[in-house]
Amino acid sequence: MPFTTCIRARSLSTAANRFGLPPTIRQILSATKVDEPIAVTGWVKSIRKQKNIAFGVLSDGSSPMGLQAVFRENLGERVKLITNGTSIYVRGNIVKSPGSGQDKELLVEDVEILGACDPETYPIQKKTHAPEYLRDYTHLRARTDSIAAMVRLRGHLMRELDRYFEKQGFAYAHTPILTTGDAEGGGEAFRIAPVPPPPNHEFFGHHAYLTVSHQLHLEALSHSLGRVYTLSPCFRAERGVTRRHLAEFWMLEAEWNVMPIDDPRAQTASLCDFVEGVVKGSVGDSGIIHGKDVDVLWRHRDVDSASEDVKLKRREALVRAVTTDAPWPKMSYSDAIRELLKSKQEWTFPVVWGNALQTEHEKWLSETLVGGPVFVTDYPAGIKPFYMRANPPVDGEDEATVGCFDLLVPHLGELVGGSMREERLDVLHASMASKHMDGERYGWYGDLRRFGGAPHVGFGMGFERLLGWIGGIENVRECVPMPRWAGRMIL
Amino acid sequence: MPFTTCIRARSLSTAANRFGLPPTIRQILSATKVDEPIAVTGWVKSIRKQKNIAFGVLSDGSSPMGLQAVFRENLGERVKLITNGTSIYVRGNIVKSPGSGQDKELLVEDVEILGACDPETYPIQKKTHAPEYLRDYTHLRARTDSIAAMVRLRGHLMRELDRYFEKQGFAYAHTPILTTGDAEGGGEAFRIAPVPPPPNHEFFGHHAYLTVSHQLHLEALSHSLGRVYTLSPCFRAERGVTRRHLAEFWMLEAEWNVMPIDDPRAQTASLCDFVEGVVKGSVGDSGIIHGKDVDVLWRHRDVDSASEDVKLKRREALVRAVTTDAPWPKMSYSDAIRELLKSKQEWTFPVVWGNALQTEHEKWLSETLVGGPVFVTDYPAGIKPFYMRANPPVDGEDEATVGCFDLLVPHLGELVGGSMREERLDVLHASMASKHMDGERYGWYGDLRRFGGAPHVGFGMGFERLLGWIGGIENVRECVPMPRWAGRMIL
């Protein structure tokens, strides 16, 4: 057979090599020894040309640290063509660097220009660009140090979160993006248009929406798999434009079954503990918080315009919060209301038991009262969704509350929200009725309780918000590579 | 402050315990010693009641192996209420099992019934259900052994893939689901409906679609991050209903920059090698292929109705393919056409150079000619997308080809497709013009080449197809927890 000539016979010992890619700059900087020859493709981040020599910094995106490359006289003609952003292929030897700032550098033997970059028209100049400017160049902005660090950090954080959940016995599950739910008619769900026209013909035979949360579907899986989580896209057609909202965002959601405990408030406290463990474990214990990408983000003014002093203090508080052994405080909604009333602040929104906490209240609780992350638990049933578990009444409180929490963190507000889920079918039905919901449509959700229901809990954490908090990034638009919000989607 | 009473002071030594959940059945089976007391919540998978004793198998979803639980006389009244699917909380001691089939079992001291399960109406009976029946109970079908194994396997596979990519220096990146692209007007993209009405008002100010592939956006990121991959949902509004197509599916896509090589065919061969490494590394070397979940899937008839004999042979061939040190064969499209013409088969679709390979051709190449996975490379430019890199002409071939491959595997067909991407701006523009594309709309894509372009490659692998291949699952609808296809979406 002629094609067998294409089969290149290889011994076992070369198999790993056949599958492997050449070392990245990150790997070269950490593992390559002096005098070893290397070859690398990358982009020139900066170049300083002198009469007989030139010094460049080369990046291949693998690390926030570039590779210093020294070009000598023999390469003069080609070096003339190199500008910031030029893509090059270099071969040479790793040598000990005489300069400060790096241990090693590359003494370039040969350079090939792969792609020129006209300095006159290149939109990414070697200076700090405003976030608004860079958003117009979504396809190029990952070439800046800060956006590249953010993208790497996203991936790194995802891996650490997965490791944490794996250790705790969770399965990663994929729940659907297209759903029958319209977020209870709240008008914040995107609908899928019938394709092709005519307009009366639906692809699925009925309306379809983009999911606003994976929780209900995850609950179905947790009633078999026990402990499940997902990190998945969610969509909200919110027209309000704030620095905390995107039309498309990623959310980490987890659902799991728990041991029965007589005291629901202890169950909620235990849920808060778990969430604290997720954040401290994946961000603090993992070392991410001390990593170079986080450092780049906090140092760059293009993702947060606050002053150096303010940022330094915020960053110290952040590191303390995710590495301390002390538990994050928990307080009930009722206690929070009492503290807000005692505070003598001038509130734009009145503080009344039964109303939702506004951003100004949340900020004051975490920034001023606690000075760090704080769990607020057991909110009034009237301002929370139907699926949260009803608390038994306590002395001194006439109104119904549910077993839930919001995790508030400084300069951001709500980072995580979660609750015990109502596993008692009759109580669930009563809750749906009180919110004028169509029980029929949620028959499947009732089935989860009807057939072997079990006490269970869950939470959702905005992934961009977590990233913004640990990276000191002001606007969630800089927490995702290609952001979409009301009125704005390029590419 | 009153809320400080909620702060439960804990020593460092209890911090891990505070964050940790109790052991799962998987952890109990692997780590708990005889005579240790345990407590666990789970579902009864089966129960055999005798006069003074009852034997149950308990699952909490963490493992395909259940925990055998022995209920003695003292629990008689409560045991009477236990049926398949009942959710219970048990406490007791792990003892050495006298029976065969397991080393340890749980001697139950106390049992609490958390959620009953009426055997008369419970849709999941203790027997093999047809896939079509189970699809009507999407919210409950993960309670079957095979669908639970599939969901766990998805998560496990994702983790192993990520580990492989991490070792190779890739960053995991999130590219958008909502895009401006409509898959080149092919009519297979879902459009986002304007919300709220009136219909002339678009949320983003222009049409928006659900992505059909993340490749173009990943290319933008690979021109900064160097090596990027994603595992993300993709959407195709294909009305054709086959066992290989879903309206919503997950695709693993990777893009990375490569060293310049003079011979493009060697570059493509090297790309094939990398893909072979991804599959062998994550499925074979990781041990997944020998895992219990894969075993459950191959043994259950509800995900593939083929005979035992046929399945055994297929499974052996699969294990060989993903664990062999021998490279998977590569053949050019032209060689494939020659082999098909020589085969003397009766083809439904004529074999003509320049036509796409049909499923019957792909199956014959991998199942009959090669008897395993095979890479077919260098397809005619006319049947491939605009972004694939043009090959230089070779002797004996008049027609233009592109540097690309499809990986064909037995009983499935195409598992992976990839190519070198055209990095030469003038050649890219000519390719777009020959396909009557609007170059203006892809200005941003051209910019990636205009400013520091570099030779790069990439591929896409259908995640459900990979799962179906390694799990011996006949239909992709059983490769995702809650499938959506033309005319069908529940929940």
Interface residues (C-beta under 8 A of the other chain):
Chain A: M1 P2 F3 T4 C6 I7 R8 A9 R10 L12 A15 R18 F19 G20 L21 P22 P23 T24 R26 Q27 A39 T41 G42 W43 D60 G61 S62 G85 T86 S87 Y89 E112 L114 G115 A116 C117 D118 Y122 P123 I124 T138 H139 L140 A142 R143 I147 A148 V151 R152 R154 G155 H156 M158 R159 D162 E166 Q168 G169 A171 Y172 A173 H174 T175 P176 I177 L178 T179 T180 G187 A189 F190 R191 I192 A193 V195 P196 F203 F204 G205 H206 A208 L210 L216 H217 A220 L221 S222 H223 S224 L225 G226 R227 V228 S232 P233 F235 A237 R239 A247 E248 W250 W256 N257 V258 M259 P260 A269 D273 F274 E276 G277 V278 K280 G281 D325 P327 P329 K330 M331 S332 D335 A336 R338 E339 L369 E423 W444 Y445 D447 L448 R449 R450 F451 G452 G453 A454 P455 V480 P481 M482 R484 A486 G487 R488 M489 I490 L491
Chain B: M1 P2 F3 T4 C6 I7 R8 A9 R10 L12 A15 R18 F19 G20 L21 P22 P23 T24 R26 Q27 A39 T41 G42 W43 D60 G61 S62 G85 T86 S87 Y89 E112 L114 G115 A116 C117 D118 Y122 P123 I124 T138 H139 L140 A142 R143 I147 A148 V151 R152 R154 G155 H156 M158 R159 D162 E166 Q168 G169 A171 Y172 A173 H174 T175 P176 I177 L178 T179 T180 G187 A189 F190 R191 I192 A193 V195 P196 F203 F204 G205 H206 A208 L210 L216 H217 A220 L221 S222 H223 S224 L225 G226 R227 V228 S232 P233 F235 A237 R239 A247 E248 W250 W256 N257 V258 M259 P260 A269 D273 F274 E276 G277 V278 K280 G281 D325 P327 P329 K330 M331 S332 D335 A336 R338 E339 L369 E423 W444 Y445 D447 L448 R449 R450 F451 G452 G453 A454 P455 V480 P481 M482 R484 A486 G487 R488 M489 I490 L491
